[in-house]
Amino acid sequence: MQRFVREPLLHFLLLALFVFAAYSLVSRRQPSMATIDVTQAKIEQLAGLFAKTWQRPPTAQQLKGLIDDYVKEEIYVREALRLGLDTNDEVIRKRLRMKMEFVSDAEAEATPPTDAQLQAYMDAHPEAFREPPTIAFEQVYINPDKHSPDATAAATALLEPLRKDASYAATAGDPSLLPPALPLTDQQGIAQVFGDDFAVAIMRLAPGTWEGPIPSAVGLHLVKVTERAPGSLPALADIRPVVEREWMNDHRNAVEQQRFDDLLTRYKVTVEPVSAGGGPSP
Amino acid sequence: MKYAFMLTTALATCLCAHLAAAQGPENEEGITAANVAAVIKPEYSPYAGRSYPTRPLFGDTHLHTAVSVDAGTLNRVGQEDAYRFARGEEVLSTGGLRAKLARPLDFLVISDHAEMYGLMPQLLAGDPEILSTERGREWYAALTSGNFDTIFATAMEIVGSLSGDEPPIKSEKAVRNAWQAYTALADRYNDPGQFTAMIGFEWTAIGGYNLHRNVLFRGDASVANQTLPFSQFDSKNPEDLWSYMAEFEKRTGSDVLAIPHNGNLSNGRMFTVESFDGKPLTAELAAKRIQYEPLIEVTQIKGDGESHPFLSPNDEFAGYETWDRANLNGTEIKTEDMLKYEYAREALKTGLKLEASLGVNPYKFGFVGSTDSHTSLSTAEEDNFFGKHSGVEPEPHRWEHVVIQAPKPEFNVYGWQQAASGLAVVWATENTREAIFDAMKRKETYATTGTRMTVRFFGGYDFATEDAETRMPATAGYQKGVPMGGDLPKSPAGKAPTFLVAAMKDPISGNLDRIQIVKGWRDTSGETYEKVYDVAWSDGRVPGPDGKLPPVGNTVDVARATWKNTIGDPELITVWSDPEFDPREAAFYYAKVIEIPTPRWTAYDALRFNIKMTDDVPMTTQERAYTSPIWYTP
């Protein structure tokens, strides 16, 4: 071992390595003369910004100051990037992320959709544009408080007279703020007034006769569906602004997602396991 | 159901069914009996030709998004998602939670702050013009620091700067761009008959002494684009706001109205007897105020402003979700002498007083509620409450977080103090901008604390017991009287007014405890008084010897955040006549409908996050509705 350390060949090799390393370091440090071109357009921009702020053009002296300042900024920015000063700066990171998102939004909004695109979108999402099925109905309200203990029996007893005499509906039942009749309304609209369970139940009824009682949040109801309209899908021409609005909203999200997904494929992301307790509580 | 009929047979045997009609109410665009008679000829179908509003429309006239300077500091949800959420779609909150309403709203006014309108998104996007200002750079750095404490402190600083004399960042071009982008978006989402997107903004004067107003437009973008939002940098004086509105109406021929809110945080400045600069109020100013401010937002997340226990010591239901310790930003303690200029019931009485001296009542306003949420999510439901701003969106500790940070810690407002309130309810003939605006103008509106109960309230001289027993109380209501917000005609031969009042529960909320009628009046010597009458209540309760109705009870299971509708009634309806009416005394009457106790939003939080809150945090609530008053003027 000692002999090996004293071996001249090793000394030579080490020396050679040192020289080589030193040379490569020095040669990297050696600035390859970078150029900063202050173009005519840049000067005009600088002067324009000055004019906007001060409401007058810069003097020759001021313009020289602006240019010098720009050159200084450019050099500092380049050097800062070279030294990696941007990497751990939260402000710069957020700003760059936002710029990426805005680029994506701008891209999404740059081209208005064609009719064919919108038609395809409608075909793919008919449920978003379909006019829902609607029904019109009359109802007679039975207040359970007034017919205890058996309000259901009291309600059922009204069915026959209602079926026999069309005009009876105007006076039958108990007073209520509920509308005695609703024009063609979809299930959601019915639920707003009568509650969900009632709306689901009445949408299933066939038109023509008095049926029930159906319970709602406020009591019992005898109902007669008077009209039923199936849902329909309007033509694009009739609802173009709505389709465009929905398409644009979807498209914007999709473009951003797509861009991100594309970028994501260039990265292998590993996340260490999250501890069972989750993050620290705020 | 127990009816409280206080109607005498003399009143019931009505010999003059059309007297009220002949005289007619004076309120603009109101529906008189004569109108109804002209429209509704006797038909076989009782529904044919019906032209009055048949379904209340539920909405929010006060919502902030990321476009508002203060909301934008914490909130990343924009105006488009605010509309999508309001009409029932699922969106992501700033905190990343999936949010969806149980039921869509019928209408929404996105009322972002006029001050530096649209600044925040442009600031966050690093707009060079904004970053070229010193403040812009500082704020930008702080808001993008990723440190919540820094962000919150900056948010509070930005909120504070809203009340300065000069906008810290000024760019008319930026404001115009943002305003026109907003009005265009509103037009795109306005869907007549289904969902109304009314255009509006909030004028935010003055600092801690909350004199804020929301300005609502009847017209569309082409109308609203003829102006820019009037901000407190333009003027901190509400009288100048009215001048701006007058000028706008004259120039465009399209109407606007303003809705003040949070008198409870104005420290005695909202409903005073003076002009803005402390001079005695003039008839001209009083007239201008009531012309442009037919409504007030009486309940919202930052507290309820209908009544205060100090002002109404005999009313055990006075004071609901009360915020009464300081002004808006907690820089000045509130003293008892300020309260009378802050709460709606007292202001209505002040209005009667001023009317005696000025000949005009500046406080002849109706009621709406709204959220004033700054999360872009209009949530007023206890079981689905996303909080005042994005710093207090649902998470286990929000109940103890600061909502509003004051210089003195004792004036800090904490998460649990937020009220999950309220809604603006409008009896409009159809769901359109125009119909809703017109109903607001005639004050045919009511406020709720977030529940969707249906409330009818009519005043006239001829309502009889039978009118509460018909299938369509509203038909009698419009035929024989005026709806909420209206004026009673002169009393025929000193007859006492009668009121047809009815309420139906929200299908998914609690049953009803009671209906009260709140009366305020001015006697012949100019003094004002108030009295609260229980007029209809549930479960056949009998008033005690002191005349007070026993409480309805409580079925809330706090631990499970549920309740049972085994108490209370689904509907209450009655006809009531004022037993102490004096035709020489000016008076107002409004209905207050109270639900049985149900879980407060804090109970849902405690359950869902499995946490224990301190004992001072209320866990149950009694939701309520306040109708616009009906006035009698001798």
Interface residues (C-beta under 8 A of the other chain):
Chain A: L49 T53 E90 V91 K94 R95 M98 K99 F102 Y141 N143 D145 K146 S167 A170 T171 G173 P175 S176 L177 L178 P179 P180 A181 Q188 A191 Q192 V193 F194 G195 D196 S216 A217 V218 G219 P241 V242 R245 N249 S281 P282
Chain B: M1 Y44 P46 Y47 T54 R55 E80 R84 G88 R103 P104 L124 A125 G126 S132 Y140 A141 T144 S145 G146 F148 R188 Y189 D191 E395 P396 H397 R452 T454 R456 A468 E469 T470 R471 M472 P473 A474 A502 A503 M504 K505 D506 P507 I508 D569 P570 E571 I573
